[in-house]
Amino acid sequence: MDLESLKKAIVTNVYHIDSSKKIALHKHNTMDEIFYCVAGSGYGVLENSETALSVGEAFIVKAGEMHSLRTDDYLIVASFLVPNLREEN
């Protein structure tokens, strides 16, 4: 994948999650996902573990891993979906 194609393939989002929001475990088969905590605190959730998130910390999920986010208060994250190119190397 050339640099311009890679730039166009990256997807960015910002999510505001409060304690009442339930996000089902899900996966992205061809994209890694990086969550960067902008405000609040919460947890990056995998099938068998959780990673605490606070401002300035990141939670990285590899393509194909079931994942979610949760919080006991509120959490604002920037999300980056990045093509997984490991098989192209």
Secondary structure, 3 states (H helix, E strand, C coil): CCHHHHHHHCEEEEEEEECCCCCCCECCCCEEEEEEEEEEEEEEEECCEEEEEECCCEEEECCCCCEEEECCCEEEEEEEEEECCHHHC
